[in-house]
Amino acid sequence: MDQPADPMTTLAEAATGLHELYESFIAAGFTRDEALEVIKAIVVNGQCPA
C-alpha cells in the first residue's frame, strides 16, 4: 500500500490542532465540559483553527 508523502493527513492535522486547543483551555482553567463546548462551537461555526 502506498503511503502519502506527508504522513499527517489534513484530518490528522485538524484533530491535532483541536486537541492542542482543548489542552490550552484546560490549562487556562476551563472544565472539561466547558472546553468541549467551546471547541464544539468553533467547529460548528466553521472557525476551526487547523
OpenMM code with the backbone's topology and positions (N, CA, C; nanometers):
from openmm import Vec3, app, unit

residues = "MET ASP GLN PRO ALA ASP PRO MET THR THR LEU ALA GLU ALA ALA THR GLY LEU HIS GLU LEU TYR GLU SER PHE ILE ALA ALA GLY PHE THR ARG ASP GLU ALA LEU GLU VAL ILE LYS ALA ILE VAL VAL ASN GLY GLN CYS PRO ALA".split()
positions = [
    Vec3(0.0846, -0.1178, 0.0000),
    Vec3(0.0000, 0.0000, 0.0000),
    Vec3(0.0889, 0.1239, 0.0000),
    Vec3(0.0561, 0.2184, -0.0873),
    Vec3(0.1332, 0.3422, -0.0947),
    Vec3(0.1060, 0.4297, 0.0266),
    Vec3(0.2110, 0.4916, 0.0757),
    Vec3(0.1999, 0.5846, 0.1873),
    Vec3(0.1987, 0.7268, 0.1324),
    Vec3(0.1210, 0.8152, 0.1932),
    Vec3(0.1237, 0.9551, 0.1469),
    Vec3(0.2601, 1.0161, 0.1735),
    Vec3(0.2968, 1.1146, 0.0924),
    Vec3(0.4259, 1.1816, 0.1092),
    Vec3(0.4369, 1.2430, 0.2479),
    Vec3(0.3277, 1.2991, 0.2963),
    Vec3(0.3227, 1.3576, 0.4302),
    Vec3(0.2327, 1.2683, 0.5150),
    Vec3(0.2889, 1.2043, 0.6179),
    Vec3(0.2067, 1.1122, 0.6969),
    Vec3(0.0945, 1.1810, 0.7748),
    Vec3(0.1024, 1.3126, 0.7919),
    Vec3(-0.0042, 1.3866, 0.8606),
    Vec3(-0.1078, 1.4295, 0.7574),
    Vec3(-0.2199, 1.3601, 0.7548),
    Vec3(-0.3274, 1.3983, 0.6642),
    Vec3(-0.3920, 1.5271, 0.7148),
    Vec3(-0.4721, 1.5861, 0.6315),
    Vec3(-0.5430, 1.7079, 0.6706),
    Vec3(-0.6296, 1.6818, 0.7926),
    Vec3(-0.6959, 1.5677, 0.7944),
    Vec3(-0.7804, 1.5332, 0.9086),
    Vec3(-0.6980, 1.5157, 1.0357),
    Vec3(-0.5828, 1.4503, 1.0248),
    Vec3(-0.4962, 1.4309, 1.1412),
    Vec3(-0.4436, 1.5650, 1.1927),
    Vec3(-0.4103, 1.6544, 1.1015),
    Vec3(-0.3629, 1.7871, 1.1427),
    Vec3(-0.4733, 1.8632, 1.2159),
    Vec3(-0.5960, 1.8543, 1.1658),
    Vec3(-0.7080, 1.9227, 1.2300),
    Vec3(-0.7331, 1.8649, 1.3694),
    Vec3(-0.7290, 1.7322, 1.3800),
    Vec3(-0.7502, 1.6678, 1.5101),
    Vec3(-0.6419, 1.7082, 1.6089),
    Vec3(-0.5189, 1.7148, 1.5626),
    Vec3(-0.4079, 1.7562, 1.6487),
    Vec3(-0.4270, 1.8998, 1.6960),
    Vec3(-0.4665, 1.9866, 1.6051),
    Vec3(-0.4902, 2.1268, 1.6407),
    Vec3(-0.6016, 2.1421, 1.7428),
    Vec3(-0.7089, 2.0659, 1.7248),
    Vec3(-0.8200, 2.0735, 1.8196),
    Vec3(-0.7799, 2.0181, 1.9555),
    Vec3(-0.6985, 1.9140, 1.9567),
    Vec3(-0.6524, 1.8590, 2.0848),
    Vec3(-0.5634, 1.9596, 2.1572),
    Vec3(-0.4759, 2.0267, 2.0840),
    Vec3(-0.3904, 2.1290, 2.1446),
    Vec3(-0.4752, 2.2443, 2.1984),
    Vec3(-0.5796, 2.2804, 2.1255),
    Vec3(-0.6703, 2.3850, 2.1721),
    Vec3(-0.7400, 2.3414, 2.3003),
    Vec3(-0.7871, 2.2177, 2.3027),
    Vec3(-0.8504, 2.1608, 2.4222),
    Vec3(-0.7549, 2.1670, 2.5412),
    Vec3(-0.6320, 2.1220, 2.5214),
    Vec3(-0.5329, 2.1233, 2.6293),
    Vec3(-0.5079, 2.2662, 2.6780),
    Vec3(-0.5089, 2.3622, 2.5876),
    Vec3(-0.4898, 2.5027, 2.6260),
    Vec3(-0.6050, 2.5531, 2.7116),
    Vec3(-0.7265, 2.5159, 2.6749),
    Vec3(-0.8415, 2.5554, 2.7563),
    Vec3(-0.8339, 2.4940, 2.8960),
    Vec3(-0.7967, 2.3690, 2.9047),
    Vec3(-0.7837, 2.3020, 3.0346),
    Vec3(-0.6759, 2.3716, 3.1184),
    Vec3(-0.5623, 2.4021, 3.0564),
    Vec3(-0.4533, 2.4703, 3.1277),
    Vec3(-0.4959, 2.6091, 3.1751),
    Vec3(-0.5891, 2.6712, 3.1009),
    Vec3(-0.6368, 2.8046, 3.1376),
    Vec3(-0.7436, 2.8012, 3.2465),
    Vec3(-0.7857, 2.6806, 3.2852),
    Vec3(-0.8809, 2.6699, 3.3950),
    Vec3(-1.0224, 2.6306, 3.3560),
    Vec3(-1.0459, 2.6078, 3.2277),
    Vec3(-1.1781, 2.5618, 3.1858),
    Vec3(-1.1991, 2.4188, 3.2351),
    Vec3(-1.3232, 2.3838, 3.2636),
    Vec3(-1.3536, 2.2443, 3.2943),
    Vec3(-1.3540, 2.1670, 3.1625),
    Vec3(-1.3548, 2.0350, 3.1720),
    Vec3(-1.3592, 1.9506, 3.0526),
    Vec3(-1.4826, 1.9852, 2.9691),
    Vec3(-1.5970, 1.9939, 3.0344),
    Vec3(-1.7205, 2.0226, 2.9623),
    Vec3(-1.7188, 2.1616, 2.8979),
    Vec3(-1.6664, 2.2602, 2.9676),
    Vec3(-1.6575, 2.3949, 2.9113),
    Vec3(-1.5661, 2.3954, 2.7880),
    Vec3(-1.4520, 2.3317, 2.7994),
    Vec3(-1.3571, 2.3270, 2.6885),
    Vec3(-1.4198, 2.2601, 2.5665),
    Vec3(-1.4899, 2.1494, 2.5894),
    Vec3(-1.5526, 2.0793, 2.4781),
    Vec3(-1.6652, 2.1608, 2.4156),
    Vec3(-1.7392, 2.2341, 2.4958),
    Vec3(-1.8463, 2.3184, 2.4418),
    Vec3(-1.7894, 2.4305, 2.3549),
    Vec3(-1.6803, 2.4916, 2.3978),
    Vec3(-1.6188, 2.5979, 2.3177),
    Vec3(-1.5670, 2.5391, 2.1868),
    Vec3(-1.5011, 2.4254, 2.1933),
    Vec3(-1.4491, 2.3614, 2.0720),
    Vec3(-1.5637, 2.3213, 1.9796),
    Vec3(-1.6714, 2.2697, 2.0367),
    Vec3(-1.7886, 2.2343, 1.9558),
    Vec3(-1.8410, 2.3576, 1.8826),
    Vec3(-1.8502, 2.4699, 1.9516),
    Vec3(-1.8991, 2.5932, 1.8893),
    Vec3(-1.8060, 2.6380, 1.7764),
    Vec3(-1.6769, 2.6241, 1.7971),
    Vec3(-1.5795, 2.6615, 1.6936),
    Vec3(-1.5973, 2.5745, 1.5696),
    Vec3(-1.6107, 2.4444, 1.5893),
    Vec3(-1.6242, 2.3521, 1.4769),
    Vec3(-1.7575, 2.3736, 1.4047),
    Vec3(-1.8656, 2.3862, 1.4807),
    Vec3(-1.9975, 2.4027, 1.4206),
    Vec3(-2.0055, 2.5313, 1.3383),
    Vec3(-1.9393, 2.6357, 1.3839),
    Vec3(-1.9427, 2.7635, 1.3149),
    Vec3(-1.8350, 2.7773, 1.2073),
    Vec3(-1.7621, 2.6698, 1.1833),
    Vec3(-1.6627, 2.6710, 1.0751),
    Vec3(-1.5411, 2.7548, 1.1040),
    Vec3(-1.5066, 2.7696, 1.2296),
    Vec3(-1.3913, 2.8510, 1.2674),
    Vec3(-1.2736, 2.7668, 1.3149),
    Vec3(-1.2672, 2.6422, 1.2710),
    Vec3(-1.1620, 2.5507, 1.3141),
    Vec3(-1.0246, 2.6074, 1.2796),
    Vec3(-0.9342, 2.6157, 1.3802),
    Vec3(-0.8035, 2.6771, 1.3564),
    Vec3(-0.7105, 2.5943, 1.2699),
    Vec3(-0.7375, 2.4664, 1.2556),
    Vec3(-0.6459, 2.3799, 1.1814),
    Vec3(-0.6691, 2.3857, 1.0326),
] * unit.nanometer
topology = app.Topology()
chain = topology.addChain("A")
for resn in residues:
    res = topology.addResidue(resn, chain)
    for name in ("N", "CA", "C"):
        topology.addAtom(name, app.Element.getBySymbol(name[0]), res)
